[in-house]
Amino acid sequence: MKKETVINRVSDALKNNCGAIFVGSGISYESTEVDWFKLLEPLTNELEIKIDNENDDLPQIAQYIVNEYSGNRGPLLNQISKAFNKKYNINDYHKALATTKVSTIWTTNYDTLLETAFLEFLSDVKVNDDMISRNVNNSEIEIIKMHGCISRSHHDEITITEEDYEDFLVNKPAISQRLCNDLLKKSFLFIGYSYRDPNIKNIMVTARRLSKKSTQEHYIIIKRATDKEPIKRKEKAKRQKLWCTDLKRFGISTLLIDDYDELKDILVSISQSSRGKTVYITGSHKNGNEVARELGMKLAEEKDIILISGQSAGIGADAVSAFTEQCIVKQLDVSDRMRIFPNPYAANPKFSNDLSLLPELKKYRAKLFNSTQIVVVFSGRDGTEAEVEVAINRNCKIIPAIVIPEDRDNDVIKQIINNGSIMEMIKEVDKEYHDKLLDTVVSTEDIFRCLMRLVK
């Protein structure tokens, strides 16, 4: 399957609230550097066996360990707890996930890195059957840890051994049923799993039993099997191809990548595209701008564009007002064309530039920018600068608007112009706009053209 196809289909599913992401241990490895085979080595030494990641099944090895201790799970889980009950930093995979328009994430991971990644949002973390039936009111992200959590679950709630997998339907009926329902209704993207990962097989076998083969189309991204020796490389490639073909029984299509950096780029693309063709216009909260009004009117005529309203005064209000008026004139349903995000600081324009309030303003803006693909920035002050900072952290595409020569001296605009990544992105899609930003001023038509080339 082509990379662009996976990006487009997953993004469309997430954009329409009918997608979910399933996260495996590979996503955490860059942060924890926990190698499961090395982690279990002290315990498998007592079994007098040497395990390897190509031939051994981890749930089976975990079962052997528990059997060796006469059914006592303590030594095994204590070993895992020591490895994961530490403070780890989130990595680029987590950051990309946290900037994606996703409402449900499933994971087989025991660590708490996903919770850390979504700290700016109201999270509903479910680690057992009891929690499945209880929801956090107004939660913005639901994280379902189907195999339990090393810091929140009782030892008997951790799914780790072969017996745990065999009895999963009996021991966790609510989670099993919820998984079935989600697989029936949503398209899943599986990431962080490797070729022959037993978790994929166990997850899909469980779902297949419950759903009677009627799941949605799902996708998995895995690294291409390779080896230094040509004969082994050829054998691994054949086996991986057979394995990928077998996944189609469960409705899973495979995208093979050559390295994990490629996965990061794919997740960033999904992060941006999942928001739809959404645009937010910001700038001075005191002064209006005729170009912002004209841009709002032009965007209203593009039926696929959704304008984000942050209930701001000044330039943002001008754009929203013009957009709304044009929708009314063209007899377009404004409710389908605009998304409104509450902003308690809009009650008084002074709040936006009150330095003591800016940290709270940034928190309120996190969800807005997680739902925005393009941010057009006119000159502004502290409030605008704070919004741009959040927008950059949320992987939004930034378009600076220099509409009069004086804008070039604005601190917010200067910071954007000096940002190499932003300017390089603009140069790639619209060199004329890029050059005008450096030498002269831009018009409404210039901003609109650049925006339409960037939006996906």
Secondary structure, DSSP 8 states (H G I E B T S, - for coil): --HHHHHHHHHHHHHTT-EEEEE-THHHHHHH---HHHHHHHHHGGGT----TTT--HHHHHHHHHHHTTT--HHHHHHHHHHHSS-----HHHHHHHTS--SEEEE---SSHHHHHTTTS-EEEE-SHHHHT---TT-SEEEEETT--TTTS-GGG---SHHHHHTHHHH-HHHHHHHHHHHHHSEEEEES--TT-HHHHHHHHHHHHHHTT----EEEEEE----SSHHHHHHHHHHHHHHHHHHGGGTEEEEEESSHHHHHHHHHHHHHHTT-SEEEEE--SSS--HHHHHHHHHHHTSTT-EEEE---STHHHHHHHHHHHHHHHTT--HHHHEEE---GGGGSGGGGG-GGGHHHHHHHHHHHHHT-SEEEE-S--HHHHHHHHHHHHTT-EEEE---SGGGGG-HHHHHHHT-HHHHHHHHHH-HHHHHHHHHS---HHHHHHHHHHH--
